[in-house]
């Protein structure tokens, strides 16, 4: 079984589609409320100087996602 990259593997300017959300609890609910569902197109628009958080364009809105949460979002680059 091949391992899919996660949101943290994306660089500014890269686009991807969400494959799976492995998050649970309130963070999963929050991500779903923001429109981050399977097959959603997502684009990395920037990272902070330390690399955490990173900003992503999701359904027309720019959302900052922390690395601890990004590791649970699998994408297809």
Biopython code that builds the backbone (N, CA, C, O; Angstrom):
import numpy as np
from Bio.PDB.StructureBuilder import StructureBuilder

atoms = [
    (1, "UNK", "N", (0.837, -1.182, 0.000)),
    (1, "UNK", "CA", (0.000, 0.000, 0.000)),
    (1, "UNK", "C", (0.879, 1.241, 0.000)),
    (1, "UNK", "O", (1.791, 1.357, 0.819)),
    (2, "UNK", "N", (0.608, 2.181, -0.924)),
    (2, "UNK", "CA", (1.429, 3.377, -1.008)),
    (2, "UNK", "C", (0.972, 4.404, 0.023)),
    (2, "UNK", "O", (-0.217, 4.524, 0.316)),
    (3, "UNK", "N", (1.922, 5.128, 0.556)),
    (3, "UNK", "CA", (1.619, 6.139, 1.556)),
    (3, "UNK", "C", (1.372, 7.463, 0.843)),
    (3, "UNK", "O", (2.210, 7.923, 0.068)),
    (4, "UNK", "N", (0.230, 8.068, 1.104)),
    (4, "UNK", "CA", (-0.085, 9.361, 0.521)),
    (4, "UNK", "C", (0.623, 10.456, 1.312)),
    (4, "UNK", "O", (0.778, 10.337, 2.527)),
    (5, "UNK", "N", (1.053, 11.518, 0.638)),
    (5, "UNK", "CA", (1.625, 12.658, 1.366)),
    (5, "UNK", "C", (0.529, 13.340, 2.184)),
    (5, "UNK", "O", (-0.661, 13.160, 1.925)),
    (6, "UNK", "N", (0.943, 14.110, 3.157)),
    (6, "UNK", "CA", (-0.016, 14.847, 3.976)),
    (6, "UNK", "C", (0.080, 16.336, 3.638)),
    (6, "UNK", "O", (0.934, 16.748, 2.853)),
    (7, "UNK", "N", (-0.784, 17.118, 4.224)),
    (7, "UNK", "CA", (-0.822, 18.550, 3.978)),
    (7, "UNK", "C", (0.528, 19.201, 4.259)),
    (7, "UNK", "O", (0.921, 20.139, 3.566)),
    (8, "UNK", "N", (1.234, 18.713, 5.266)),
    (8, "UNK", "CA", (2.530, 19.288, 5.638)),
    (8, "UNK", "C", (3.582, 19.115, 4.552)),
    (8, "UNK", "O", (4.579, 19.837, 4.554)),
    (9, "UNK", "N", (3.393, 18.182, 3.625)),
    (9, "UNK", "CA", (4.361, 17.937, 2.556)),
    (9, "UNK", "C", (4.213, 18.925, 1.399)),
    (9, "UNK", "O", (5.041, 18.946, 0.489)),
    (10, "UNK", "N", (3.171, 19.733, 1.432)),
    (10, "UNK", "CA", (2.941, 20.675, 0.338)),
    (10, "UNK", "C", (3.809, 21.920, 0.492)),
    (10, "UNK", "O", (4.076, 22.378, 1.604)),
    (11, "UNK", "N", (4.242, 22.455, -0.644)),
    (11, "UNK", "CA", (5.015, 23.688, -0.680)),
    (11, "UNK", "C", (4.154, 24.801, -1.267)),
    (11, "UNK", "O", (3.208, 24.525, -2.004)),
    (12, "UNK", "N", (4.469, 26.059, -0.949)),
    (12, "UNK", "CA", (3.706, 27.164, -1.521)),
    (12, "UNK", "C", (3.622, 27.063, -3.043)),
    (12, "UNK", "O", (4.620, 26.826, -3.724)),
    (13, "UNK", "N", (2.408, 27.248, -3.556)),
    (13, "UNK", "CA", (2.167, 27.164, -4.984)),
    (13, "UNK", "C", (1.652, 25.811, -5.444)),
    (13, "UNK", "O", (1.116, 25.696, -6.546)),
    (14, "UNK", "N", (1.803, 24.792, -4.623)),
    (14, "UNK", "CA", (1.336, 23.454, -4.988)),
    (14, "UNK", "C", (-0.158, 23.310, -4.722)),
    (14, "UNK", "O", (-0.698, 23.862, -3.763)),
    (15, "UNK", "N", (-0.805, 22.551, -5.601)),
    (15, "UNK", "CA", (-2.217, 22.219, -5.421)),
    (15, "UNK", "C", (-2.357, 20.714, -5.236)),
    (15, "UNK", "O", (-1.508, 19.940, -5.677)),
    (16, "UNK", "N", (-3.431, 20.314, -4.582)),
    (16, "UNK", "CA", (-3.677, 18.894, -4.334)),
    (16, "UNK", "C", (-5.171, 18.693, -4.113)),
    (16, "UNK", "O", (-5.936, 19.652, -4.012)),
    (17, "UNK", "N", (-5.564, 17.440, -4.041)),
    (17, "UNK", "CA", (-6.930, 17.058, -3.671)),
    (17, "UNK", "C", (-6.844, 16.269, -2.374)),
    (17, "UNK", "O", (-5.937, 15.459, -2.180)),
    (18, "UNK", "N", (-7.796, 16.518, -1.495)),
    (18, "UNK", "CA", (-7.842, 15.801, -0.223)),
    (18, "UNK", "C", (-8.278, 14.367, -0.494)),
    (18, "UNK", "O", (-9.279, 14.132, -1.170)),
    (19, "UNK", "N", (-7.521, 13.412, 0.039)),
    (19, "UNK", "CA", (-7.836, 11.991, -0.086)),
    (19, "UNK", "C", (-8.627, 11.520, 1.140)),
    (19, "UNK", "O", (-9.633, 10.823, 1.012)),
    (20, "UNK", "N", (-8.155, 11.912, 2.325)),
    (20, "UNK", "CA", (-8.779, 11.402, 3.549)),
    (20, "UNK", "C", (-8.441, 12.302, 4.730)),
    (20, "UNK", "O", (-7.342, 12.851, 4.813)),
    (21, "UNK", "N", (-9.395, 12.446, 5.637)),
    (21, "UNK", "CA", (-9.160, 13.132, 6.907)),
    (21, "UNK", "C", (-9.018, 12.076, 7.994)),
    (21, "UNK", "O", (-9.963, 11.339, 8.277)),
    (22, "UNK", "N", (-7.854, 12.004, 8.595)),
    (22, "UNK", "CA", (-7.641, 11.056, 9.688)),
    (22, "UNK", "C", (-7.822, 11.718, 11.051)),
    (22, "UNK", "O", (-7.584, 11.083, 12.079)),
    (23, "UNK", "N", (-8.239, 12.977, 11.076)),
    (23, "UNK", "CA", (-8.445, 13.687, 12.339)),
    (23, "UNK", "C", (-9.700, 13.163, 13.028)),
    (23, "UNK", "O", (-10.531, 12.485, 12.425)),
    (24, "UNK", "N", (-9.807, 13.494, 14.293)),
    (24, "UNK", "CA", (-11.007, 13.090, 15.029)),
    (24, "UNK", "C", (-11.401, 14.206, 15.990)),
    (24, "UNK", "O", (-10.651, 15.156, 16.210)),
    (25, "UNK", "N", (-12.566, 14.068, 16.540)),
    (25, "UNK", "CA", (-13.024, 15.020, 17.546)),
    (25, "UNK", "C", (-13.343, 16.390, 16.993)),
    (25, "UNK", "O", (-13.816, 16.525, 15.865)),
    (26, "UNK", "N", (-13.080, 17.409, 17.798)),
    (26, "UNK", "CA", (-13.479, 18.769, 17.447)),
    (26, "UNK", "C", (-12.702, 19.315, 16.250)),
    (26, "UNK", "O", (-13.247, 20.103, 15.477)),
    (27, "UNK", "N", (-11.448, 18.914, 16.081)),
    (27, "UNK", "CA", (-10.689, 19.420, 14.934)),
    (27, "UNK", "C", (-11.250, 18.859, 13.639)),
    (27, "UNK", "O", (-11.292, 19.565, 12.632)),
    (28, "UNK", "N", (-11.681, 17.607, 13.645)),
    (28, "UNK", "CA", (-12.304, 17.033, 12.443)),
    (28, "UNK", "C", (-13.580, 17.787, 12.095)),
    (28, "UNK", "O", (-13.816, 18.129, 10.936)),
    (29, "UNK", "N", (-14.385, 18.038, 13.092)),
    (29, "UNK", "CA", (-15.635, 18.771, 12.882)),
    (29, "UNK", "C", (-15.356, 20.169, 12.344)),
    (29, "UNK", "O", (-16.054, 20.642, 11.447)),
    (30, "UNK", "N", (-14.346, 20.827, 12.884)),
    (30, "UNK", "CA", (-13.992, 22.179, 12.428)),
    (30, "UNK", "C", (-13.521, 22.164, 10.978)),
    (30, "UNK", "O", (-13.922, 23.020, 10.190)),
    (31, "UNK", "N", (-12.667, 21.194, 10.617)),
    (31, "UNK", "CA", (-12.173, 21.096, 9.239)),
    (31, "UNK", "C", (-13.321, 20.816, 8.267)),
    (31, "UNK", "O", (-13.369, 21.391, 7.179)),
    (32, "UNK", "N", (-14.234, 19.947, 8.653)),
    (32, "UNK", "CA", (-15.400, 19.657, 7.805)),
    (32, "UNK", "C", (-16.275, 20.895, 7.645)),
    (32, "UNK", "O", (-16.788, 21.160, 6.558)),
    (33, "UNK", "N", (-16.445, 21.648, 8.724)),
    (33, "UNK", "CA", (-17.235, 22.880, 8.661)),
    (33, "UNK", "C", (-16.608, 23.909, 7.729)),
    (33, "UNK", "O", (-17.317, 24.709, 7.119)),
    (34, "UNK", "N", (-15.277, 23.892, 7.617)),
    (34, "UNK", "CA", (-14.569, 24.811, 6.727)),
    (34, "UNK", "C", (-14.620, 24.357, 5.270)),
    (34, "UNK", "O", (-14.160, 25.071, 4.378)),
    (35, "UNK", "N", (-15.176, 23.175, 5.029)),
    (35, "UNK", "CA", (-15.283, 22.671, 3.666)),
    (35, "UNK", "C", (-14.159, 21.749, 3.265)),
    (35, "UNK", "O", (-14.025, 21.413, 2.088)),
    (36, "UNK", "N", (-13.356, 21.335, 4.209)),
    (36, "UNK", "CA", (-12.227, 20.451, 3.911)),
    (36, "UNK", "C", (-12.715, 19.004, 3.938)),
    (36, "UNK", "O", (-12.543, 18.296, 4.931)),
    (37, "UNK", "N", (-13.320, 18.582, 2.843)),
    (37, "UNK", "CA", (-13.849, 17.233, 2.725)),
    (37, "UNK", "C", (-13.058, 16.468, 1.671)),
    (37, "UNK", "O", (-12.248, 17.050, 0.950)),
    (38, "UNK", "N", (-13.292, 15.174, 1.586)),
    (38, "UNK", "CA", (-12.605, 14.364, 0.584)),
    (38, "UNK", "C", (-12.895, 14.905, -0.811)),
    (38, "UNK", "O", (-14.012, 15.335, -1.099)),
    (39, "UNK", "N", (-11.885, 14.881, -1.669)),
    (39, "UNK", "CA", (-11.927, 15.343, -3.060)),
    (39, "UNK", "C", (-11.889, 16.857, -3.207)),
    (39, "UNK", "O", (-11.931, 17.361, -4.330)),
    (40, "UNK", "N", (-11.812, 17.599, -2.100)),
    (40, "UNK", "CA", (-11.727, 19.053, -2.176)),
    (40, "UNK", "C", (-10.352, 19.455, -2.696)),
    (40, "UNK", "O", (-9.332, 18.914, -2.269)),
    (41, "UNK", "N", (-10.335, 20.412, -3.624)),
    (41, "UNK", "CA", (-9.056, 20.939, -4.104)),
    (41, "UNK", "C", (-8.533, 21.924, -3.065)),
    (41, "UNK", "O", (-9.290, 22.707, -2.491)),
    (42, "UNK", "N", (-7.227, 21.869, -2.837)),
    (42, "UNK", "CA", (-6.586, 22.716, -1.842)),
    (42, "UNK", "C", (-5.270, 23.209, -2.422)),
    (42, "UNK", "O", (-4.585, 22.476, -3.135)),
    (43, "UNK", "N", (-4.917, 24.458, -2.115)),
    (43, "UNK", "CA", (-3.659, 25.013, -2.609)),
    (43, "UNK", "C", (-2.904, 25.632, -1.448)),
    (43, "UNK", "O", (-3.478, 26.369, -0.647)),
    (44, "UNK", "N", (-1.615, 25.331, -1.357)),
    (44, "UNK", "CA", (-0.760, 25.945, -0.343)),
    (44, "UNK", "C", (-0.372, 27.332, -0.850)),
    (44, "UNK", "O", (0.244, 27.460, -1.908)),
    (45, "UNK", "N", (-0.730, 28.362, -0.099)),
    (45, "UNK", "CA", (-0.427, 29.722, -0.527)),
    (45, "UNK", "C", (0.720, 30.343, 0.256)),
    (45, "UNK", "O", (1.189, 31.423, -0.103)),
    (46, "UNK", "N", (1.180, 29.696, 1.306)),
    (46, "UNK", "CA", (2.323, 30.215, 2.052)),
    (46, "UNK", "C", (2.526, 29.496, 3.360)),
    (46, "UNK", "O", (1.642, 28.817, 3.882)),
    (47, "UNK", "N", (3.734, 29.673, 3.870)),
    (47, "UNK", "CA", (4.075, 29.114, 5.182)),
    (47, "UNK", "C", (4.719, 30.210, 6.008)),
    (47, "UNK", "O", (5.380, 31.095, 5.464)),
    (48, "UNK", "N", (4.535, 30.158, 7.303)),
    (48, "UNK", "CA", (5.188, 31.130, 8.169)),
    (48, "UNK", "C", (6.695, 30.855, 8.148)),
    (48, "UNK", "O", (7.105, 29.768, 7.740)),
    (49, "UNK", "N", (7.521, 31.800, 8.571)),
    (49, "UNK", "CA", (8.975, 31.587, 8.538)),
    (49, "UNK", "C", (9.430, 30.315, 9.259)),
    (49, "UNK", "O", (10.416, 29.693, 8.863)),
    (50, "UNK", "N", (8.721, 29.936, 10.304)),
    (50, "UNK", "CA", (9.088, 28.705, 11.022)),
    (50, "UNK", "C", (8.483, 27.468, 10.357)),
    (50, "UNK", "O", (8.820, 26.339, 10.713)),
    (51, "UNK", "N", (7.583, 27.687, 9.385)),
    (51, "UNK", "CA", (6.934, 26.571, 8.697)),
    (51, "UNK", "C", (5.623, 26.147, 9.318)),
    (51, "UNK", "O", (4.931, 25.290, 8.769)),
    (52, "UNK", "N", (5.266, 26.728, 10.453)),
    (52, "UNK", "CA", (4.052, 26.337, 11.149)),
    (52, "UNK", "C", (3.378, 27.566, 11.736)),
    (52, "UNK", "O", (4.000, 28.224, 12.570)),
    (53, "UNK", "N", (2.176, 27.918, 11.373)),
    (53, "UNK", "CA", (1.267, 27.206, 10.485)),
    (53, "UNK", "C", (1.524, 27.537, 9.018)),
    (53, "UNK", "O", (2.347, 28.389, 8.684)),
    (54, "UNK", "N", (0.798, 26.838, 8.164)),
    (54, "UNK", "CA", (0.825, 27.106, 6.725)),
    (54, "UNK", "C", (-0.574, 27.581, 6.323)),
    (54, "UNK", "O", (-1.571, 27.245, 6.963)),
    (55, "UNK", "N", (-0.619, 28.373, 5.244)),
    (55, "UNK", "CA", (-1.893, 28.908, 4.764)),
    (55, "UNK", "C", (-2.320, 28.153, 3.514)),
    (55, "UNK", "O", (-1.512, 27.905, 2.619)),
    (56, "UNK", "N", (-3.591, 27.791, 3.461)),
    (56, "UNK", "CA", (-4.135, 27.025, 2.345)),
    (56, "UNK", "C", (-5.392, 27.689, 1.823)),
    (56, "UNK", "O", (-6.205, 28.199, 2.594)),
    (57, "UNK", "N", (-5.546, 27.678, 0.501)),
    (57, "UNK", "CA", (-6.755, 28.176, -0.140)),
    (57, "UNK", "C", (-7.726, 27.007, -0.264)),
    (57, "UNK", "O", (-7.464, 26.037, -0.975)),
    (58, "UNK", "N", (-8.849, 27.116, 0.440)),
    (58, "UNK", "CA", (-9.859, 26.060, 0.471)),
    (58, "UNK", "C", (-11.204, 26.678, 0.126)),
    (58, "UNK", "O", (-11.735, 27.487, 0.887)),
    (59, "UNK", "N", (-11.752, 26.302, -1.016)),
    (59, "UNK", "CA", (-13.073, 26.789, -1.437)),
    (59, "UNK", "C", (-13.181, 28.312, -1.379)),
    (59, "UNK", "O", (-14.200, 28.853, -0.947)),
    (60, "UNK", "N", (-12.118, 29.004, -1.819)),
    (60, "UNK", "CA", (-12.142, 30.460, -1.901)),
    (60, "UNK", "C", (-11.727, 31.199, -0.646)),
    (60, "UNK", "O", (-11.667, 32.428, -0.656)),
    (61, "UNK", "N", (-11.442, 30.497, 0.427)),
    (61, "UNK", "CA", (-11.017, 31.130, 1.679)),
    (61, "UNK", "C", (-9.610, 30.658, 2.039)),
    (61, "UNK", "O", (-9.269, 29.492, 1.836)),
    (62, "UNK", "N", (-8.804, 31.561, 2.568)),
    (62, "UNK", "CA", (-7.460, 31.194, 3.017)),
    (62, "UNK", "C", (-7.547, 30.818, 4.494)),
    (62, "UNK", "O", (-8.003, 31.601, 5.327)),
    (63, "UNK", "N", (-7.099, 29.603, 4.797)),
    (63, "UNK", "CA", (-7.179, 29.045, 6.147)),
    (63, "UNK", "C", (-5.783, 28.656, 6.604)),
    (63, "UNK", "O", (-5.053, 28.008, 5.855)),
    (64, "UNK", "N", (-5.393, 29.038, 7.820)),
    (64, "UNK", "CA", (-4.118, 28.623, 8.402)),
    (64, "UNK", "C", (-4.336, 27.312, 9.149)),
    (64, "UNK", "O", (-5.248, 27.191, 9.967)),
    (65, "UNK", "N", (-3.484, 26.333, 8.854)),
    (65, "UNK", "CA", (-3.592, 25.019, 9.498)),
    (65, "UNK", "C", (-2.254, 24.673, 10.119)),
    (65, "UNK", "O", (-1.216, 24.747, 9.462)),
    (66, "UNK", "N", (-2.282, 24.297, 11.384)),
    (66, "UNK", "CA", (-1.058, 23.928, 12.104)),
    (66, "UNK", "C", (-0.541, 22.575, 11.625)),
    (66, "UNK", "O", (-1.312, 21.736, 11.157)),
    (67, "UNK", "N", (0.757, 22.373, 11.746)),
    (67, "UNK", "CA", (1.388, 21.123, 11.307)),
    (67, "UNK", "C", (0.825, 19.921, 12.068)),
    (67, "UNK", "O", (0.685, 18.841, 11.494)),
    (68, "UNK", "N", (0.505, 20.092, 13.338)),
    (68, "UNK", "CA", (-0.022, 18.981, 14.131)),
    (68, "UNK", "C", (-1.366, 18.501, 13.572)),
    (68, "UNK", "O", (-1.715, 17.328, 13.703)),
    (69, "UNK", "N", (-2.114, 19.416, 12.949)),
    (69, "UNK", "CA", (-3.391, 19.044, 12.332)),
    (69, "UNK", "C", (-3.192, 18.628, 10.877)),
    (69, "UNK", "O", (-3.914, 17.762, 10.382)),
    (70, "UNK", "N", (-2.236, 19.222, 10.193)),
    (70, "UNK", "CA", (-1.972, 18.921, 8.793)),
    (70, "UNK", "C", (-1.474, 17.515, 8.545)),
    (70, "UNK", "O", (-1.666, 16.969, 7.458)),
    (71, "UNK", "N", (-0.836, 16.922, 9.542)),
    (71, "UNK", "CA", (-0.298, 15.559, 9.369)),
    (71, "UNK", "C", (-1.393, 14.515, 9.206)),
    (71, "UNK", "O", (-1.142, 13.415, 8.713)),
    (72, "UNK", "N", (-2.615, 14.863, 9.625)),
    (72, "UNK", "CA", (-3.746, 13.939, 9.552)),
    (72, "UNK", "C", (-4.618, 14.153, 8.318)),
    (72, "UNK", "O", (-5.665, 13.521, 8.178)),
    (73, "UNK", "N", (-4.187, 15.042, 7.424)),
    (73, "UNK", "CA", (-4.938, 15.313, 6.200)),
    (73, "UNK", "C", (-4.133, 14.783, 5.027)),
    (73, "UNK", "O", (-3.129, 15.378, 4.636)),
    (74, "UNK", "N", (-4.575, 13.659, 4.462)),
    (74, "UNK", "CA", (-3.847, 13.029, 3.358)),
    (74, "UNK", "C", (-4.301, 13.635, 2.033)),
    (74, "UNK", "O", (-5.488, 13.867, 1.804)),
    (75, "UNK", "N", (-3.304, 13.886, 1.158)),
    (75, "UNK", "CA", (-3.594, 14.543, -0.114)),
    (75, "UNK", "C", (-2.983, 13.786, -1.275)),
    (75, "UNK", "O", (-2.095, 12.951, -1.100)),
    (76, "UNK", "N", (-3.476, 14.094, -2.461)),
    (76, "UNK", "CA", (-2.934, 13.562, -3.710)),
    (76, "UNK", "C", (-2.382, 14.759, -4.463)),
    (76, "UNK", "O", (-3.141, 15.555, -5.015)),
    (77, "UNK", "N", (-1.055, 14.887, -4.486)),
    (77, "UNK", "CA", (-0.406, 16.040, -5.132)),
    (77, "UNK", "C", (-0.514, 15.966, -6.637)),
    (77, "UNK", "O", (-0.023, 16.853, -7.335)),
]
sb = StructureBuilder()
sb.init_structure("model")
sb.init_model(0)
sb.init_chain("A")
sb.init_seg("    ")
for serial, (resi, resn, name, xyz) in enumerate(atoms, 1):
    if name == "N":
        sb.init_residue(resn, " ", resi, " ")
    sb.init_atom(name, np.array(xyz, "f"), 0.0, 1.0, " ", f" {name:<3s}", serial, name[0])
structure = sb.get_structure()
